[in-house]
Amino acid sequence: MSAKSNKKRLGLVQSIETWTASSPDLVALRFEGEAITYKELNLRANRVANGLQGLGVKKGDRIAIMLPNIPESVYTLVGTLKLGAVAVPFNTLYKGGEILHILKDSGAKCLIALTNFAPMINEIRPELPDLEQVILTGERNLLFAHPESTAFIQLILQGDLIKDIDGAYQKMGHILLKIIGDLGVKEAWYKHRGSIRLRGDKIATFVISEVEGMGLINAVVFLGPLDTRDFLRVVWVPPEIRDKVVEPLTSVQQETGKRPLWDQVKETVVAAIEQGFQVEIKEGSMVRDELFGYEKLRSLAYKAR
Amino acid sequence: MKWKIFSRKRRKGQWRLIFKPDGDVADVMALPGAVVEGRIAGRYLLASSVTAGTVIIQGVGRKGILAGVDVAVDHEAASEHDVDVAYQPRSGRASLRPAETINFEEMMLNASDEFVPVSTTPEDMACILYTSGTTGRPKGVKLTIKNFLCEQQSTEQALDVTPKDKIIGVLPFFHVFGLSNVLHTGLIHGASIVLVPQYSPGNLLRTIMESRPTLMIAIPTMFGHLLTLLERKKVRLPDTLRLCLSGAAPLPKEMIEAFERCSGCRVLEGYGLTETVAACCLTPPDGVCKAGSIGVPLPGFEMKVVDGDGKELALGEVGEIAIRGEGVTAGYYNLPQDTEEAFRGGWFLTGDIGYQDQDGYFFVTDRKKEIIIKGGLNISPREVEDILLTHPVVKEAAVIGRRKGEREEIVAFVTTRGEVSARELVSHCKQSLSNFKVPDEIFFMGILPMSVTGKVLKKELTDDYRDERKIEQKEIGPGSVD
C-alpha cells in the first residue's frame, strides 16, 4: 500500500503498521513544529506496549489515560490497543471525586497522566486497590504564587528519612494539620496523602518527590484567599471552565477572619516540624555551592523560551 | 536500663531553616533546587557541612506563575497584569519524580522497539469512555474494536480522508468525537494530525494559519470563537481547507453559512453519541442543509422515532430517537440495569426527543430527562430557551424544572448583554408562549456552567447539585453506592 487511501477494513493498529511498512516517512502527527512519522509513531507505541507489558499489564486490563492531545497520548492509546488492553481515556479537567469514580468503576490497573496531576492522584490512591501503577509524563506543572495567599514550605531530607512513603505522607499530613490548627483553623481534616481540607475545600496541599536518593516535600498553605483571576488571564483557560481549573479552595483568613503574619507562620511551622521529626531547627543561610546553583536555576527560570 | 539513658543523652538532629517571606516565584523552584544540587555535589566532595535536613519557608512579594516548559503562557498579558512568569527547567538526569510513580519517558527508554500485537477479536473491548452527559453520574460506555471499525466505514464516504489530508486535532482524544472522528479517522487513512493540546481561540487560529490544514473537526463554541476572531482580524482561513465538521451541540444555520463564507468550504453538521462511537447522522455532503436538522443517518446506522412503548412513529411525529447498527455500544460497564433500560428490541434509545421529516432528515428538540412536566403537561425546555434567546439582550439561556412540593416549576437561567428585568423577560415570553410555559423564576448569571464540548451542564443548576470535584471527609459521595 503506497500513499493511497486505506479502503480496506483495517483497524487502527493494523492501519498504522501498514502505513509504517508502505510509507514510513509519511507524517502522522505534528506537534509544536515537530513532525512525527508513522514509523516513529509505531515504534513509540511499541515501546509503550512493551513498557506496560513489563509492568504486568495483560489483555483486557484497563489502562486509564488522563492526557491532553500530546504525542504521548497517541502513543499510549495505540500501545494499549496493541496490547489488547482497554483504554479508559477521561477528561483532564476532572478532579478528585470524579477521577475516583472512574478509576474505581473501571478497575484500572494503570493510570497514565500528566506530572502535575500527581498530588490529586496521590490523594485518592489509597482508595484504589486495583490501581497498581501511576505513570507520569509531560512538563505542565503550574503553580500560582500570590503575596497575600500562598506560603510555601519545602523540606529537603536524606532519603532514609522518607523511605516509607505512606508513613511520610501520614507524618507530613499531620504536621500540616497541626500547623493549620495552630494558625487558628480548628475544623480541618487530613484523610490521606496530599491535602488538608475543610469541608471538601483545600486549605493546604503537599507532594513528596524523590531525586537522587533524597526526598523533597513540597507544601503550600493558603494563608489568604487566592485570587486566580490575573493568573488565568496569563494562562488562557476558556471562561466556561475556569471554575473547574482551580479546585475549591479556602484559606486561614477565610476561616478565621485574619491572615497570619509571617513571623507567626515561621514560628508555627518550625515548631510543628521540630515536634514531628524530633529535631532542632536553626535559621541559617545557604553555603557557597548552593548559592552558585541558586543563581544558575534562577537565570534558567527567567530565560524566555 | 543502660540503653535508655544512652538514648536520652543522644543529641537531637539539627536541621537548617531558610526563611524568605518576600522572594519571587522563581525562588519556589530555585531555593530547594539549589539545596538539592548542593547535596549532590556535597556527596561527591564528601563535604561535612551538609545537614540531614533543610526546611525552607517562603512567600512571594509579587504575583507569579511557575510553569512547566509545556505550559502556554501569554507573556504580554503577564506583564500587563504584573505576573512574573518563571519556568521549571526541563527535567534532566536529576529530575524530580513524585514518590511511587513511574516516569513515562524512562519506561519508554527501557523498552524494546519491536512488539507483536496481541491477537484480538472484533468483539473485544477497545475502550471504555465515561459520559457525564448533562445529568447524573458518569457511566462507562463499552466500545469494541468492531464498533470503531464500523464508525470508520460509516464516515468514510462523507469525510473521504486520504494521506494528503492534514487534520486539526483540537478536540480532546478523551472525548468520543476527537477519539473517533479525528484520531482514528486520521491515522487509519494515513493523514497527519496537528495536535493542539490546549484550546484557546487565538491558539487555534494560529495553528490553522501556520499548519494550513485541509480538514477541521470542531465543536460549535470553537466555530463561534473563530468567526469572531476572523472578523476582528479581517483575515480569511487558508484555502487549503476543504471541509469542516461540527458536532456535539447544535450549530445554528446562520453560523454555518457565515463560516462557509469565511472559509470557502462546506461545513457539515453531525450528530452522535458516545454510545455510537461519535457521528451516526450527518448533513448529506451533496444535499441540502436544513436549519435545525441533524441530517440523515450515515451508512451502517438505522434511526427511527418511537413512542413510550417502543412503537415506531410516523414521519413528523415527535418521540424518542432510537438507533441500531454495528457501531452501537454493547452497553454500560458494570451497569446491567442501565444497559437493559437503554435498549428495546435491539434498538438503542438515545434519550433525545425529536422527529423525522418527509425528506428523511432528523430533528432533535429536547433531552428526554430534561422535559418538564407541569400540571400534567409536557414542556420543552428548548422551546422556552429559544424564546428567551429571541430577546435582544439575552446571550445564553438554560431552562430546567424544579420540584416544588408535588409540582414542577420552570426556572430559567440567563446571561445577558445588558440590563433587563425579570419582569420584562417574563412578558417577552408571554408574547410567544402559552402561560403555563412561561418561567416561574428567572436567574441572571455571569456565566453558565458548560462542559468541554460546550453543552450547558444543567445538573449544576439544580438545587441539590453536589460538587463532585470535592473530596469529602466521610465516604458519602464519590465512589460509594448511589
Interface residues (C-beta under 8 A of the other chain):
Chain A: A3 K4 S5 N6 K7 R9 L10 G11 L12 V13 S15 I16 E17 W19 S23 L26 V27 A28 L29 R30 F31 A35 Y38 L41 L43 R44 A45 N46 R47 V48 A49 N50 G51 L52 G54 L55 K59 G60 R62 I65 M66 L67 P68 N69 I70 P71 E72 S73 V74 Y75 L77 V78 L81 K82 L83 G84 V86 A87 V88 P89 F90 N91 T92 L93 Y94 K95 G96 G97 E98 L100 H101 I102 K104 D105 S106 I112 T115 N116 A118 P119 N122 E123 I124 E127 Q133 V134 I135 L136 T137 G138 E139 R140 N141 L142 L143 F144 A145 H146 P147 T150 A151 F152 I153 Q154 L155 I156 L157 Q158 L161 I162 I165 A168 W189 K191 S195 R197 R199 G200 D201 V207 I208 S209 E210 V211 E212 M214 G215 L216 N218 D230 F231 R233 V234 V235 W236 V237 P238 P239 E240 I241 D243 K244 E247 P248 W262 V265 K266 V269 V270 I273 F277 Q278 V279 E280 I281 K282 E283 G284 S285 M286 V287 D289 E290 L291 F292 G293 Y294 L297 R298 L300 A301 Y302 K303 A304 R305
Chain B: K12 G13 Q14 W15 R16 L17 I18 F19 P21 D24 V25 A26 D27 V28 M29 A30 L31 P32 G33 A34 V35 V36 E37 G38 R39 I40 A41 G42 A47 S49 A52 G53 T54 V55 I56 I57 Q58 G59 V60 G61 R62 K63 G64 I65 L66 A67 G68 V69 D70 V71 A72 V73 D74 H75 A77 A78 E80 H81 D82 V83 V85 A86 Y87 Q88 P89 R90 S91 A94 S95 L96 R97 P98 A99 E100 T101 I102 N103 F104 E105 M107 M108 N110 A111 S112 D113 E114 F115 P117 V118 S119 T120 D124 M125 A126 C127 I128 L129 Y130 S132 R137 P138 G140 I145 F148 L149 Q153 E156 V161 T162 P163 K166 G169 V170 P172 F173 F174 H175 G178 L179 L183 H184 L187 I188 H189 G190 S192 I193 V194 L195 V196 P197 Q198 Y199 S200 G202 N203 S211 T221 Y333 N334 I447 L448 P449 M450 V452 G454 D467 E468 R469 K470 I471 E472 Q473 G477 P478 G479
